Amino acid sequence: MTAVLAPVAGRVVGLAAVPDPVFSHGLVGLGTAIDPARVPGVAVAPIDGTVAKLHAHAYVIVGGDGRGVLVHLGIDTVELRGEGFRVLATEGRRVRAGTPIVAWNPALVEAGGRSPMCPVIALDAQPGAVALVTTGQVRAGERLFAWD
């Protein structure tokens, strides 16, 4: 069982609360979402693994077992072209769960008219393989959900 950690601090709300149908309808995959605290912070690696994809607004960490976790920092934040984000890692780098990946400010994302909601997706997970959490408060680096 793989423990997937919260990449950011905030309130766990589940994918259905994400204001984007691609995430809220589970089209990207199974997972949950965090409504982040509106303070500057750092998004961390949710699992041990390799940084497979890294953009200022989103990243994928792939574990040694081949399982990937997508973290998306806000909705429609790709439109910001990196503004308000600072990448702290590099693609191809091995990281431990909790390693800082991107610094960002959810309050600035929201002030710009975008949702700072953060989907956390277990890529290619089969139904029933992920024990999801859809409510409660979390701190970055705390257990978010389990993946069998």
C-alpha positions in Angstrom: 0.0 0.0 0.0 1.3 3.4 -1.0 0.6 6.4 1.2 0.0 9.5 -0.8 0.8 12.7 1.1 -0.9 16.0 0.9 1.2 18.3 -1.4 -0.3 21.4 0.2 -2.0 22.5 3.4 -5.8 23.1 3.4 -9.2 21.5 3.5 -9.8 18.2 1.7 -12.9 18.6 -0.4 -12.9 15.8 -3.0 -12.8 15.9 -6.7 -16.5 16.7 -7.1 -15.8 20.2 -5.6 -13.2 21.1 -8.3 -14.6 23.7 -10.7 -13.4 21.9 -13.8 -15.3 18.9 -15.2 -12.1 17.2 -16.4 -11.2 16.7 -12.7 -14.6 16.7 -11.0 -15.9 13.9 -13.3 -12.8 11.8 -12.7 -11.7 12.0 -16.4 -8.0 12.4 -15.4 -8.3 9.7 -12.8 -9.1 8.8 -9.2 -8.1 11.1 -6.4 -9.2 13.9 -4.2 -8.7 17.7 -4.0 -7.5 20.2 -1.5 -8.8 23.7 -1.1 -5.5 25.3 0.0 -4.8 27.8 2.7 -4.6 31.2 1.1 -1.0 31.9 2.2 2.3 31.6 0.3 3.5 28.1 0.6 5.4 25.2 -1.0 3.8 22.2 -2.8 5.7 19.0 -1.9 6.2 15.6 -3.5 3.2 13.3 -2.5 5.3 10.1 -2.8 8.9 8.9 -3.1 9.9 8.7 -6.7 11.1 10.6 -9.8 9.8 13.9 -11.0 8.5 12.7 -14.4 6.8 15.9 -15.5 7.3 19.4 -14.1 5.5 22.6 -15.0 5.1 25.6 -12.7 1.4 24.8 -12.2 1.5 21.0 -12.2 3.8 18.0 -11.7 3.8 14.2 -11.7 5.9 12.1 -9.4 6.3 8.4 -10.4 7.2 5.9 -7.7 9.5 2.9 -8.0 6.5 0.7 -8.6 5.5 2.8 -11.7 2.6 4.5 -10.1 2.3 8.2 -10.8 0.6 10.9 -8.8 -0.4 14.2 -10.5 -0.6 17.4 -8.5 -2.3 20.3 -10.2 -1.9 23.7 -8.4 -5.1 25.5 -9.1 -7.5 25.4 -12.1 -6.7 27.2 -15.4 -3.3 28.2 -13.9 -1.5 27.1 -17.0 -2.8 30.4 -18.4 -0.5 32.2 -15.9 2.6 30.8 -17.8 4.5 30.3 -14.5 3.8 33.8 -13.1 3.4 33.5 -9.3 5.0 30.1 -9.2 8.7 29.2 -8.5 9.9 25.7 -9.5 12.2 24.2 -6.9 12.9 20.8 -8.4 13.9 19.5 -11.8 12.5 16.8 -14.1 14.2 13.5 -13.7 15.3 14.2 -10.1 14.6 11.5 -7.5 12.7 12.9 -4.5 11.4 11.7 -1.2 7.8 12.3 -0.2 7.7 15.8 1.3 10.4 17.3 -0.9 9.6 20.8 -2.0 8.6 20.9 -5.7 7.0 24.3 -6.4 6.6 27.5 -4.3 3.3 29.4 -5.0 0.7 31.7 -3.5 -2.9 30.4 -3.7 -4.2 33.9 -2.7 -2.7 35.4 -5.8 -4.2 32.7 -8.0 -7.6 33.4 -6.5 -7.1 37.2 -6.8 -6.5 36.7 -10.5 -9.9 35.1 -10.9 -8.8 31.5 -10.9 -9.6 28.7 -8.4 -6.6 27.7 -6.3 -8.2 24.2 -5.8 -5.6 21.4 -6.0 -6.5 18.1 -7.5 -4.3 15.2 -6.4 -4.7 12.3 -8.8 -3.6 8.6 -8.6 -2.8 8.2 -12.3 -4.1 4.9 -13.9 -5.5 3.7 -10.6 -8.3 1.1 -10.9 -11.6 1.7 -9.1 -11.4 0.4 -5.6 -7.6 0.6 -5.4 -7.6 4.0 -3.8 -8.9 4.6 -0.3 -10.0 8.3 -0.8 -10.3 11.0 1.8 -12.8 13.7 0.8 -13.1 15.8 4.0 -10.9 17.2 6.8 -8.0 19.5 7.3 -4.5 18.5 6.2 -1.0 19.9 6.4 1.5 19.5 3.6 3.3 16.2 4.0 0.4 14.5 6.0 -1.2 11.3 4.7 -3.9 12.2 2.2 -5.0 8.8 0.9 -3.8 5.2 0.4 -3.3 3.4 -2.9 -3.4 -0.4 -2.8 
